Amino acid sequence: MDTYVKTCNEHLLKIARTMGYRVLVCEEIEGALLGKNSSLTPMLIKKVIIEAKNVSELRKTLAGINHKQQFITVHPFDKEAARWASHDGRVDSILLTTENINLFDKKQQNVMKYYSKPLEITLRTLISDNLDLRGVIYRRMRSYVSRKAPLIVSSMANKWYELYPPLSIVKFLLTQYDVPEKIGLQAITHVPWFIVSRKEVK
Amino acid sequence: MLEYVSIVLLFTAVIMLSLSLFLLRKSLRIYKGVKALLEPHVKSVKKPRKRYVVFVALCEDKVYLNNVEEAVKKAFIEYYGKSMYHKASPQLILYDENSGRGVIRVLHTCTDHLLATLGLVKKINDKNCLLLPLRTTGTLKKAREYLEKLRI
């Protein structure tokens, strides 16, 4: 299961099916694919990413979104917004990127663990060229894993060749970030499925 | 009088027997300790075994054996370093250019590293590509059998 694909098109879906993906959460879905959830293509769900600079902005945006049919991810740029997103039931995951990595301190981790709000990290962030940044991500990941907080790993693929084989993701997390195989596997199967199963998607 | 003497003798025999047993146990322990000290300390070295990873290359255009090998090598060194690459020594031993299927041999302790690397290869010879690991086997024979099964 990939919870963050930028654009979904026919060719990408075909490749995703070959790789073993059953569900794709896409930011943009090509018009012809919307009602085409057959057994031959992966199930498609619309993803909405809310860039929250403050709490009031986040509340306003959340009010106008159908959270029952869409996968809501919050990309916070403010500590308060991050805390608020952690305990809001409409938010499905909180995105960690290179821009907001400093927000995810011990307190934020505890809040997210308490409300079992998954932390979403894209593979683009995990394989970034900046080694110092990767060190920071490593420490954050370790503390999340040690607290047994839910974790989601997605590809943020824009083209078909930017997808990652699921086995490679699990092994990559194991060898580069010391994430146990079980948790790595849960990050691409069990944790996102738990969210998707609550959605009203046909 | 004789009865008293016999009882005393019996008690002393029991005490002597238990004492000798205690000393025997102690001496055995000392013997084991001395034996362990005298033996040379050699760590058990496991025989290096190989694993065969069957994969398929999904590319926009046809790519050749040398190109695939070069791309895997580059990605492996980029993420795990030269020392790990020498240890793992991944070798592309089978590759069918038409179907894009092949087999890579790697050290058994470095299978995870290779599987992760395969997913990280995105370009081969300036062509957009995806390397998809299909199965890991212990023998080349089984890998060949699996490749043949895929052909059918």
HADDOCK unambig.tbl for C-alpha pairs under 7 A between the chains (distance, minus, plus):
assign (segid A and resid 161 and name CA) (segid B and resid 122 and name CA) 6.33 0.50 0.50
assign (segid A and resid 161 and name CA) (segid B and resid 128 and name CA) 6.33 0.50 0.50
assign (segid A and resid 161 and name CA) (segid B and resid 129 and name CA) 5.95 0.50 0.50
assign (segid A and resid 161 and name CA) (segid B and resid 130 and name CA) 5.73 0.50 0.50
assign (segid A and resid 164 and name CA) (segid B and resid 119 and name CA) 5.53 0.50 0.50
assign (segid A and resid 165 and name CA) (segid B and resid 119 and name CA) 5.77 0.50 0.50
assign (segid A and resid 165 and name CA) (segid B and resid 132 and name CA) 6.14 0.50 0.50
assign (segid A and resid 168 and name CA) (segid B and resid 115 and name CA) 5.45 0.50 0.50
assign (segid A and resid 168 and name CA) (segid B and resid 116 and name CA) 4.27 0.50 0.50
assign (segid A and resid 168 and name CA) (segid B and resid 118 and name CA) 6.96 0.50 0.50
assign (segid A and resid 168 and name CA) (segid B and resid 119 and name CA) 5.12 0.50 0.50
assign (segid A and resid 169 and name CA) (segid B and resid 116 and name CA) 6.61 0.50 0.50
assign (segid A and resid 171 and name CA) (segid B and resid 112 and name CA) 5.54 0.50 0.50
assign (segid A and resid 171 and name CA) (segid B and resid 113 and name CA) 6.97 0.50 0.50
assign (segid A and resid 171 and name CA) (segid B and resid 115 and name CA) 6.54 0.50 0.50
assign (segid A and resid 171 and name CA) (segid B and resid 116 and name CA) 5.10 0.50 0.50
assign (segid A and resid 172 and name CA) (segid B and resid 116 and name CA) 4.68 0.50 0.50
assign (segid A and resid 175 and name CA) (segid B and resid 113 and name CA) 6.49 0.50 0.50
